[in-house]
Amino acid sequence: MAKKNTATSGKSWQGRLTADLDAATAKLVASIDVDHVLWKYDIAGSLVHARMLQRQGVLTQRELASIRKGLLAVAGELEAGTLALPIELEDIHMVIEKALIERVGSVGGKLHTGRSRNDQVALDLRLWARDAVDRLAGLVGDLQRAFLGLARCQGEVVMPAYTHLQRAQPILAGAALLAYVEMLQRDVDRLADARKRINVCPLGSGAVAGTSLPLDRQFVAAELGFDDVTRNSIDATSDRDFLAELCFACSLLGVHLSRWAEDWIIYSTTEFGAVVLHDAYCTSSSMMPQKKNADTLELIRGKSATAIAQLTGLLTLLKGLPLAYNRDLQDDKRLTFACVDAVEQALGVACGIVSTARFNEPRIAATLEGGFLDATSLAEYITARGLPFRQAHHVVGRLVAQAEKQGKTLAELDLPTLRAACEQIGSDVYDYLGAANVVGRYRTEGAAGPEQLKRQMAFWEKKLG
């Protein structure tokens, strides 16, 4: 039950209302359990805001020095974990402000001049999101280099490619590894693009309509490394598109990690045996002593679900909000932080998995000719000798069925059998059959053959360093 306000709660808005919040309500409106991670950004923004206020004549030099000293002292206690974070203060902004006033006196109350928690939290979130993008891009780059390193070592291994999880055509392992690098580069590009819209400064927008005080928004933006200031104060205080974009970039990155994890979970099974994972990234069973489980890959696959769920939650949170700021936005941090954390955790392990894994070349080679990986090559061989591709497709389909009944590969069928199916087939056909021969004949740019792999490797070596 609410109690009469004794004006001792330390809330920034306590002058208007006549009752304190009860315990349940205080817990509901508090976000300090989540937004405390923003303290460095809040301090950084406050230091620049104070300098701007002094430049504009709102603060004296002495007041600025006092506020700066106080903020640095508060920052030291937050860094050390010794500053109390009482729930009744609701959020990190008020914790810092109250701690500042306790240390420097009433002059600390001048820091909030021309500022609202609405534009203050928008600033902190943009600073945090900018750093998150940079961290993620760095981790993705590390993973790309890990894939590139494995391609450098075992990229020329010939292996099957799959469509519908059925054997399709032969490829070089390096081409498959660089496919993941390509996916990840799109993630890096998306993060970089999102960063452009993150990197605009909302401070000075106030609660919703700006302020009558002579604030220098451009100075604050430049000092904090922003490219520009937001154009519209109403939008600036309620915009969370930049968080939604970040969460989408993380979610799609998570999907790419999940696809890779799924591939390698399958490839590392006894049935496939194509990839060998280091013991450091596997677990065993509490009951079955023989087990070597790819649990880290499974958890990475699971983290993508967390990221997607948080994105869905954030979009749902935003969809019904009228202009401008609404308290629903308090939960944007819970969703966004969880999304970024999930993907960062996955990336932190993924690099080690790739760096220590190897392809099981003998096992791959032992089963390579199964599944008629050279069927498409045979159809193209026939097409190059004048038969329309659709007819060649049918010819090879019948030959595959015949070879399958006889327990043979296409290369094991004798020439009379092949010529009986299609008179255009000559004795040179055997140079086109077999997985290794097929891979060596790929011609198109970007294909999964040795010449294309060399060019792709050179590109990524230069780009990734």
Number of C-alpha atoms within 10 A of each C-alpha: 9 12 10 10 14 10 13 8 13 13 15 12 8 15 9 7 10 13 14 20 18 13 12 10 13 15 15 12 17 18 19 21 15 16 21 17 15 19 21 16 19 23 20 17 21 24 20 18 27 23 23 22 25 17 16 14 12 20 20 14 14 10 18 23 15 17 27 22 16 22 25 15 15 23 20 13 14 18 12 9 10 10 15 10 19 14 18 21 22 20 24 24 21 19 23 24 24 19 20 26 18 12 18 17 14 11 15 22 14 17 24 15 16 21 20 19 17 22 26 23 23 21 26 25 23 23 24 19 22 22 13 19 23 15 13 22 20 14 21 23 19 18 24 23 20 22 24 24 18 20 22 15 12 18 24 17 19 24 26 25 18 13 9 6 8 10 16 17 21 26 27 25 23 28 26 19 22 22 15 18 21 14 16 21 17 14 22 22 13 20 24 17 15 22 21 14 18 25 22 22 28 29 32 30 28 21 22 20 15 19 16 7 13 13 23 15 18 17 16 26 24 15 14 19 12 20 15 17 21 20 12 13 22 19 17 27 30 22 18 20 15 19 24 22 19 25 28 22 25 29 27 20 26 29 22 18 25 22 16 18 22 16 14 22 20 15 18 20 15 9 8 15 17 22 21 15 23 16 14 10 19 15 13 14 10 7 7 8 8 8 12 17 18 22 14 19 24 15 16 25 22 18 24 25 18 20 29 19 16 26 26 16 17 24 18 11 15 18 8 9 14 9 12 16 19 13 11 12 17 17 15 21 18 17 23 23 20 18 27 23 17 22 25 20 13 22 22 15 17 23 19 16 24 22 17 15 18 17 21 18 15 11 13 18 15 9 12 19 21 16 17 23 25 25 25 18 24 24 21 18 21 24 17 13 11 10 16 13 15 10 14 22 19 13 17 22 15 13 21 19 12 16 18 15 9 11 10 15 21 26 21 13 16 11 16 13 12 20 13 11 16 17 10 16 18 15 11 10 16 17 12 20 24 23 25 20 15 22 24 16 16 17 13 10 12 13 17 27 25 21 18 17 23 15 13 19 20 11 12 16 14 9 8 11 8
